[in-house]
Every structure is written in C-alpha cells, then in structure tokens.
C-alpha cells in the first residue's frame, strides 16, 4: 500500500469519526450547551469529503497540477476558521465547568476573553509580511492556532486541578471536550513546530498527526455514546474561600446597590469628638459669644 493510499484511508476513517461524533452530539442536543462546538463539528463534517476527494485526486493525478493547490487553500482556510471557533469553544467549556458559580463564571468569562484577545494580538504582532503572499496564510494559521492551543492546555490544566471543587466528573462532556481539545492542541503545537511550510501530504509526521486526531475523535465518540452522569450539587460551607469569592464576583458590576453601614456600639471616633465639643460649648456659652 502506497503512502498516499494509506493517508487516504486515514482521512476516510477521520471523516467517518467526525460524522459519528456529530450525529451523537446533535442527537443529544449538546449544541444548545456548546453552540460553537456544533459549528465546529459542522465545518469538519462538511470539509472532510472535500479533503478526501482532493487526496484521491492527487493519487489518481486528477485536476492536472491543481489538486495540491486546491487542497492547500481549502485546508488552511478550514484551519483558520477552526482556530477562531476554538476560542469560543474554550469559553463555552469554561462557562459549563463553572455553571454552579454564577459570579465566578461571569467574571472569569470576561477575564478569559481579554486573555484570548491579548494572546491573539501578541501572536499576530510578530507576523512577518516579507514572505510570499501564499506563505502568509500558513504563518497566520500557525500563530492563531498556537495562541488557542496554549489557552486549551491552560483550560485543561485548570479543570484537572479543580475537578473535585467543581464536582466535575471525568465522564462529563465538559471534561471530555476539554481533554480532546488538549490532545488536539498538543498535536497542533507539534505540527507548527516540526512541519515545514512546503511539506508533502504524506510525510511521516503527517501520519503521526493524523493518528493523534483519530485517537481524539474516537475518544469523543465514546463520550458521545456513553450516558453523561448528572452533575453533583456543589455544597460549600459559608466560610469557604471559593464561596466568598463567588459572592464578591457576583457583586461586581452591579449598579444601584445600596450598602447599609451600621455604627458600632462604641461609636465612631469623629462622632464622639463632635459630641464633646458640643458639650463644652453648651457649658460655656459666654466664651462662645
């Protein structure tokens, strides 16, 4: 079996796994919970048959010399669109994980968006326009995906460290999506580091990258097929730190709230001083005049 044929079969399996996970995802109506993830799945389900046709065309020498060019532009446009959607998916996973803490969820989402914006700006600020115009597309795609990959790994690390506090199960779809994104982000970071700009569609590293994608998709299919456990209610003592932070975060940003300040039993220092002065003036009215 030639390398092109092997890659074509791997793309066929990948396309079938995207379709299977998309069917399970929409059958469970998870797009209501993760709308950006639904768009992400639809993008890949629609694009995989196109990639398969172009790979088949390259193996059979169809379209003359234009097959690789078609694949190149289609692949990188889908790659950039996926990077943009992944930013929103990370926010959805973060909000789902903190669903029990409305205050921290709202404040954390704002901080997450600003962190993503700063990350994108820093990545694009190093973009060089000295390359040939076609290569700018790959540079832009790699920088965007590198930024979102770092966010995905940070999000996965956050969930792993706070699973017990958030009462988040390993079988929960929120953790499953985050774990899959972490694996794919590792794959993207390796691809952006080791794959050259003019790589072939059948390089050995391409097979390693494709194998990791197949493993991640297979894991997502398992998550979609298994019943999702119910989230356990989060019960915290009133004096816990996370409860106080959630209350503080809930209070931030709300206008029109009035705060009642109660005077202590011993009185305030300036109030006592004013009363002392008034007593002195009342006892010595002549000196006051």
C-alpha positions in Angstrom: 0.0 0.0 0.0 1.4 3.4 -1.0 1.7 6.3 1.4 -0.9 8.3 -0.5 -3.4 5.4 -0.3 -2.7 4.9 3.4 -3.3 8.6 4.0 -6.5 8.5 2.0 -7.8 5.6 4.2 -6.9 7.5 7.3 -8.8 10.5 6.0 -11.8 8.2 5.3 -11.7 7.0 8.9 -11.4 10.5 10.2 -14.4 11.6 8.1 -16.5 8.7 9.5 -15.5 9.6 13.1 -16.4 13.3 12.5 -19.8 12.2 11.2 -20.4 9.7 14.0 -19.5 12.2 16.7 -21.5 14.9 15.0 -24.6 12.6 14.9 -24.2 11.8 18.6 -23.6 15.4 19.5 -26.7 16.7 17.8 -28.8 13.7 18.9 -28.2 14.6 22.5 -28.9 18.3 21.6 -25.5 19.3 23.0 -25.4 22.2 20.5 -27.6 24.1 23.0 -24.9 23.8 25.6 -22.0 24.1 23.2 -23.2 26.1 20.1 -19.7 26.9 18.9 -18.7 23.2 19.2 -21.7 22.4 17.0 -20.5 24.8 14.3 -17.0 23.4 14.6 -18.3 19.9 14.0 -20.4 21.0 11.1 -17.4 22.6 9.5 -15.3 19.5 9.7 -18.1 17.2 8.7 -18.6 19.3 5.5 -14.9 19.7 4.7 -13.7 16.1 5.2 -15.3 14.7 2.0 -13.6 17.6 0.1 -10.2 16.7 1.6 -10.9 13.0 0.7 -11.7 13.9 -2.9 -8.6 16.0 -3.3 -6.3 13.3 -1.8 -7.9 10.8 -4.1 -7.4 13.2 -7.0 -3.7 13.6 -6.2 -3.2 9.8 -6.1 -5.0 9.4 -9.4 -3.4 12.5 -10.9 -6.7 14.3 -11.4 -7.1 18.0 -12.0 -3.6 18.1 -13.5 -1.3 20.1 -11.3 -4.1 21.9 -9.4 -5.0 19.3 -6.9 -2.4 20.2 -4.3 -3.2 23.9 -4.6 -6.9 23.2 -4.0 -6.1 21.1 -1.0 -3.6 23.7 0.3 -6.1 26.6 0.2 -9.0 24.6 1.5 -7.0 23.1 4.3 -5.6 26.3 5.6 -8.9 28.2 5.4 -10.6 25.5 7.4 -7.6 25.5 9.8 -8.0 29.3 10.4 -11.8 29.0 10.8 -11.3 26.2 13.3 -8.8 28.3 15.3 -11.4 31.1 15.6 -14.1 28.7 16.6 -11.9 27.0 19.2 -11.6 30.3 21.1 -15.4 30.3 21.6 -15.4 26.6 22.4 -12.9 27.2 25.2 -15.2 29.9 26.6 -18.2 27.5 26.4 -16.3 24.8 28.3 -15.2 27.3 30.9 -18.7 28.5 31.5 -20.1 25.0 31.6 -17.5 24.0 34.2 -18.3 27.0 36.4 -22.1 26.7 36.0 -22.6 26.3 39.7 -20.8 29.6 40.5 -22.6 32.3 38.5 -20.4 35.1 39.9 -17.1 33.5 39.1 -18.5 32.3 35.8 -19.4 35.8 34.7 -16.2 37.4 35.9 -14.0 34.6 34.7 -15.5 34.8 31.2 -14.6 38.4 30.9 -11.1 37.7 32.0 -10.9 34.8 29.7 -11.9 36.9 26.7 -9.3 39.6 27.5 -6.6 36.9 27.8 -7.6 35.4 24.5 -7.5 38.9 22.8 -4.1 39.7 24.3 -2.8 36.3 23.2 -4.0 36.9 19.6 -2.6 40.4 19.4 0.8 39.3 20.7 0.9 36.4 18.2 -0.1 38.5 15.2 2.2 41.3 16.1 5.2 39.0 15.2 3.7 38.2 11.8 6.2 38.9 9.0 4.9 40.2 5.7 8.3 39.6 3.9 7.2 36.1 2.8 5.4 35.3 -0.4 1.7 36.1 -0.1 0.7 32.4 0.0 3.0 31.7 2.9 1.4 34.5 5.0 -1.7 32.3 5.1 0.2 29.5 6.8 2.0 31.9 9.2 -1.3 33.4 10.2 -2.9 30.0 10.7 0.0 28.7 12.8 0.1 31.8 15.0 -3.7 31.7 15.6 -3.6 28.0 16.4 -0.6 28.4 18.7 -2.5 31.0 20.7 -5.6 28.9 21.0 -3.6 25.8 21.8 -2.0 27.5 24.8 -5.4 28.5 26.0 -6.7 25.0 25.6 -3.9 23.5 27.6 -4.4 26.1 30.3 -8.1 25.3 30.4 -7.4 21.6 30.6 -4.9 22.2 33.5 -7.5 24.3 35.3 -10.2 21.6 35.0 -7.8 18.9 36.2 -6.8 20.9 39.3 -10.3 22.0 40.2 -12.4 18.9 39.3 -13.1 18.0 43.0 -14.1 21.5 43.9 -16.3 21.9 40.9 -17.8 18.4 41.4 -16.9 17.6 37.8 -16.8 14.0 36.7 -14.2 12.6 34.3 -17.2 11.2 32.2 -18.8 14.7 32.0 -18.9 16.0 28.4 -17.3 19.3 29.6 -14.2 17.5 30.7 -14.3 15.2 27.6 -14.4 18.2 25.2 -11.5 19.9 27.2 -9.4 16.7 27.1 -9.9 16.3 23.4 -9.1 19.9 22.8 -5.9 19.4 24.9 -4.8 16.5 22.8 -5.5 18.3 19.5 -3.7 21.4 20.8 -0.7 19.3 21.5 -0.9 17.9 18.0 -1.2 21.4 16.5 1.8 22.7 18.6 3.9 19.8 17.3 2.7 20.3 13.8 3.5 24.0 13.8 7.0 23.3 15.3 8.2 20.4 13.1 6.2 20.6 9.8 7.8 22.8 7.1 5.8 25.2 5.0 6.1 23.1 1.9 5.5 19.7 3.4 4.0 16.8 1.5 0.7 15.4 2.2 2.3 12.0 3.0 5.3 12.9 5.2 5.8 10.6 8.3 4.9 13.5 10.7 1.6 13.8 8.8 0.8 10.2 9.7 1.6 10.8 13.4 -0.5 13.9 13.4 -3.4 12.1 11.7 -3.2 9.2 14.1 -3.5 11.5 17.1 -6.5 13.1 15.5 -8.1 9.7 15.0 -7.5 8.8 18.7 -9.1 12.1 19.9 -12.1 11.6 17.6 -12.5 8.1 18.8 -12.5 9.3 22.4 -15.1 11.9 21.6 -17.3 9.2 20.0 -17.1 7.2 23.2 -18.0 10.3 25.3 -21.0 10.9 23.0 -22.1 7.2 23.1 -22.0 6.8 26.9 -24.6 8.4 29.1 -23.5 11.5 30.7 -23.6 11.5 34.5 -25.6 14.1 36.4 -23.7 16.9 37.8 -23.5 16.7 41.6 -24.7 19.7 43.5 -21.9 21.8 44.9 -22.3 22.2 48.7 -19.8 24.5 50.3 -19.5 25.9 53.9 -20.4 29.6 54.2 -16.8 30.5 55.3 -15.1 28.7 52.4 -12.8 30.8 50.2 -14.5 29.9 46.9 -17.9 30.8 48.3 -16.7 34.3 49.4 -15.0 34.9 46.0 -18.2 33.9 44.2 -20.2 36.3 46.3 -17.7 39.1 45.6 -17.7 38.3 41.9 -21.5 38.4 41.9 -21.5 41.8 43.5 -19.0 43.3 41.0 -20.5 45.0 38.0 -24.0 45.5 39.6 -25.1 49.2 39.8 -27.7 50.7 42.0 -26.9 48.5 45.0 -27.1 50.4 48.4 -25.0 49.4 51.3 -26.2 49.9 54.8 -23.4 50.9 57.2 -24.2 50.1 60.8 -22.4 52.1 63.5 -20.6 50.1 66.1 -21.8 50.0 69.7 -18.9 52.1 71.0 -19.5 54.9 68.4 -17.1 56.3 65.8 -14.2 58.5 66.9 -15.2 61.6 65.0 -18.8 61.4 66.2 -17.6 61.2 69.8 -15.3 64.2 69.2 -18.2 66.3 67.8 -20.4 65.5 70.9 -17.6 66.5 73.2 -17.2 69.9 71.5 -20.9 70.5 71.6 -21.0 69.8 75.4 -18.1 72.2 76.0 -19.8 74.9 74.0 -23.1 74.4 75.9 -21.4 74.7 79.3 -19.6 77.9 78.3 -22.0 80.0 76.2 -20.2 83.2 77.2 -16.8 82.1 75.9 -18.5 81.1 72.7 -20.0 84.5 72.3 
